[in-house]
Amino acid sequence: MRLGIIGLPNVGKSTLLNALTKADAEVGAYPFTTIDRNIGIVEVRDERLDRLGELLKPEKLTPARVEVVDIAGLVRGASKGEGLGNRFLGHIREVDCVLHVVRLFRDENVAHVEQGIDPRRDVEIINLELALADLDTVAKQIEKTRKAGKTGDAGAEKRLEALGRIEAALNDGTASAAAREDDEIAGVARELFLLTTKPTLYVANCGEEDLSAGQIEGVRILEELAASEGRGVVVVSAKSESELAELSLEECGRFRAELGLEEFDAATVVERGYCLLDLITFYTIVGTETRAWSLIRGTPMVEAAGRIHTDMAKGFIKAEVVSCDRLFELSSWEAAREHGELRIEGRDYVVQDGDVVHVRFHV
């Protein structure tokens, strides 16, 4: 899974990356400190994997990993190339899920490109640029499909109808909802890597003093916007969390208590991302390694095998499968085999959350 952090310049994107991944991305008080992408890795917290480690005692225990990408700030006109907009929009197309950072903190030393805090305006600027970029993509696809229809493409008419519905939804600002409610629109949106239909979580980046005080008007506004779009909000002080990430757990807990800050960690954001993408976790035993993998719900076994290694998909024979809950009850892989609990599944088997898998294949 790849999470992309987006927003206007100077809203705290690089600071959030540092808080999530304990990285050391450059943070500046002026726009476009970030031009090339900053990338960090978050290991997914997984109690089931920990239990598998205790049970199977592998030499290597590898958690699922999430790549977090800090994408440079977008500005008005990004869809037309302003502020290196085309390049940055291209980076957003490559991620699976979007963390849209909205600035609510006040700091006279950090310039605001729109000259003041206004979450509604800031969200609308970004969402408009994403929609304009998508409209351009859809318009090109409509023209291409019309030409295909003139050459006798039987599926052109149906595709044009779907593209027309997407275009209308983009103009109405309802593309995200349309993709959730219409499988055909969702399929075309994925194929075209549309930006507005990507699963999105808003991050309200507040000042430490605001979090300590409790109620923040900007958060309420952001929650209303998110609810109208079927999206969620997480509230954080990225600056505080970035600083706390450098402390020991004991020191961190003490400072949280002193500052009145609630617990926040990368796992919280990752779990929200899992929900947005409807991901599951399955586990593999390969040699001396037990490993967790994230996977889109509904994925067949042969595709899951390909995630592990392309050779496994090409030479797939069968998979031995047992649920981790049953494995915990039986205490070992050998016991699961002896009790006939290892199911033999073929390439079309739909992998379930918590499956422990051993793939047999030939090269």
C-alpha positions, 0 to 999 in steps of 0.5 A, spaced: 500 500 500 502 506 498 499 512 502 500 519 498 500 526 503 498 532 499 495 539 500 497 546 499 505 548 500 506 549 508 501 545 511 505 540 514 506 534 509 513 533 510 512 534 518 507 529 518 511 524 514 517 525 519 511 523 524 509 517 521 515 514 519 521 517 524 524 519 517 528 526 516 525 529 511 527 537 510 521 541 513 521 549 511 518 555 512 517 557 505 513 553 499 516 548 495 521 545 500 519 539 497 520 538 489 522 531 489 518 526 493 520 524 500 518 517 501 518 513 508 516 506 510 511 504 516 511 497 518 504 495 520 502 493 527 500 486 527 498 482 533 497 476 529 504 476 526 507 476 533 503 470 535 505 466 529 512 468 530 511 465 537 508 459 535 512 458 529 519 461 531 521 463 524 528 466 523 525 472 520 519 475 522 517 480 516 511 485 517 507 488 512 509 495 510 506 501 507 510 506 503 508 513 505 510 518 499 510 526 501 508 529 495 510 537 493 505 542 495 499 543 490 497 551 488 492 554 484 493 552 477 496 546 478 492 542 473 495 547 468 502 546 470 503 552 475 508 550 481 510 544 477 503 542 478 503 536 472 509 533 475 506 533 482 499 530 480 503 525 476 505 523 483 498 522 486 496 518 480 501 513 483 499 512 490 493 507 492 490 512 498 491 519 499 492 523 506 490 530 504 493 535 510 489 541 511 493 547 515 489 549 522 495 551 526 497 558 526 505 560 525 507 567 523 514 564 521 511 559 516 508 563 510 501 561 508 500 561 500 493 563 501 494 568 506 490 565 512 487 559 515 481 557 511 480 550 511 474 550 506 477 554 501 484 550 502 480 543 501 476 546 495 483 549 491 486 542 492 479 538 490 478 543 484 485 542 481 484 534 482 477 535 478 480 539 473 486 534 471 481 528 471 476 532 466 482 533 462 484 525 462 476 524 461 476 528 455 482 525 452 479 518 453 472 520 450 475 523 444 479 516 443 473 512 444 469 516 439 474 514 434 474 507 436 467 507 435 468 509 428 472 504 426 467 499 429 469 497 436 463 494 439 464 496 446 465 504 445 458 506 446 457 503 453 464 506 454 462 512 452 456 512 456 460 511 462 465 516 461 459 521 460 457 519 467 464 520 470 464 527 466 458 529 469 460 527 476 466 531 476 463 537 474 458 536 479 463 535 484 460 528 486 465 523 482 468 520 489 461 518 491 459 516 484 465 511 484 463 508 491 456 507 488 457 505 481 461 499 480 462 501 472 464 508 474 469 505 479 472 500 474 473 506 469 476 511 474 481 505 476 483 504 469 484 512 468 488 513 475 483 518 476 485 523 482 478 525 485 476 518 486 482 515 490 480 513 497 482 519 501 483 521 509 483 528 511 488 530 516 487 536 520 494 539 522 493 543 528 497 547 533 499 544 539 495 549 544 489 548 540 489 540 541 490 541 548 484 546 549 480 541 545 474 544 541 477 547 534 472 550 529 476 548 523 476 541 525 468 542 525 468 545 518 473 539 515 468 534 519 462 537 515 466 537 508 469 530 509 462 527 511 459 530 505 464 526 501 463 520 505 470 521 507 474 521 514 478 526 518 484 525 523 486 530 528 493 531 529 499 536 531 504 534 526 509 538 529 508 535 536 508 528 533 514 529 529 518 531 535 515 526 540 517 521 535 524 522 537 523 520 544 523 514 548 516 511 549 517 513 556 519 520 555 513 520 549 508 518 554 510 523 560 510 529 555 503 527 552 500 527 559 503 534 560 501 537 554 494 533 554 495 530 547 491 523 545 495 517 543 497 518 536 501 513 532 502 511 525 498 505 526 492 509 527 493 512 520 495 505 517 489 502 519 484 507 517 488 506 510 486 499 510 479 500 511 479 505 506 482 500 501 478 494 504 485 491 505 486 484 508 492 481 511 494 474 509 501 470 511 506 466 508 511 461 510 517 461 505 523 457 508 525 460 514 521 467 514 514 468 516 511 474 513 505 478 513 502 481 506 496 486 505 491 485 499 485 487 496 479 483 499 476 479 494 483 477 490 484 470 488 490 466 490 494 466 484 494 474 484 496 473 491 502 468 489 504 473 484 505 479 490 510 474 493 514 473 487 512 473 480 515 466 479 509 463 484 504 466 479 507 463 473 508 456 476 502 456 481 500 449 482 496 449 489 496 452 496 496 449 503 491 454 507 489 454 514 486 460 518 491 463 523 486 462 528 485 455 527 493 454 527 493 458 534 488 452 536 493 447 534 499 450 536 503 448 529 503 447 522 505 440 523 499 439 527 494 442 522 497 437 517 496 431 522 489 434 523 487 435 516 486 442 517 491 444 511 486 445 505 488 445 498 486 451 494 487 452 487 488 458 483 481 461 483 480 461 491 479 467 494 484 469 499 481 471 506 483 475 512 488 471 516 489 466 512 496 462 513 499 460 506 504 455 503 504 456 495 507 450 491 509 452 484 514 450 479 519 454 476 
